[in-house]
Amino acid sequence: MRLIARKLVYFPIDIWNGLFGKRHKFELPKGDIYIGSGDFIAQGKHQLDLLKEHANLKPNDTVLDIGSGIGRTAFL
């Protein structure tokens, strides 16, 4: 029920942002973000930076991301 309520609350802003290009092409509509908070793209970049720093991730490396959220890092 929370996801349905969230979709209804954010429906006007999601439509507005979609029509006028106010949303990054990889960013999900706000009504579809069911976990986490803050800026979608900034959080994804932060997670990617952590992977680079702590896992020594290189540009040509491949990462399998299973069930760890809504894909903030995967979009980058």
N, C-alpha and C positions, 0 to 999 in steps of 0.2 A: 504493500500500500504506500510505503514511503516513496518508492520510485515513481508511482503514478502521481502522487501529490507533487513531487519535485518537478515532474514534466509539466504539470498544469501551471505551477507557479512560474516556471521559467519559460513557458511557451511564448509569451509576447516578446521577451528579449531575444530568445533564440531565433524567432522569425525576423525580427528587426536586424539582428546581427547578420543573419544569412542573406537577407535581401540587399543590405548595404555594404557587404564585405567587411564587416567589423570584426570578424573572427579569422584567426590564422587558418590556413587551409588544412592543417593537421589537427587542429583543436576540435574536440568534441563539443556539441551543444551543451550548455550548462545543465539542461534537464537530463542529460545522459551520464553526467559525472556523479556517480553514486558513492565514491570513496575518495578520501583525501580532501584537501582544501588548498587554497592559494591559487596562484596563476598556473594554469595547466602547462604552458610551454616552459616557463621558468623552472617549475618543479622537475620537468623532464630533463632539462639541461643540467640541473643540479645533480640528478641521479646519474646521468651520463658522465659528468665530471667525477663523481665518486667512483664509478666503475673504472674510468681511466686511471685514477690515482691509486686505488686499492687493489684492483685486479689486473693492473698493467694492460688494460685494453688498448689495442692498436686499431687504426682505421680499417684495416682489412680483416679484422677478427669477426667471428660470428658468435652471437649470443642467443641461446634458446631461453626465452622468457615464458615460464609456465605459471599461470595463476597467481601473479604477484600484483594485481591491480588492474587498471583500465588501459594500460599501454602508454603511459606518459613517456617512457624511455624508448619504447618501440617505434614511436613516430619520428624520432630524431635519428 
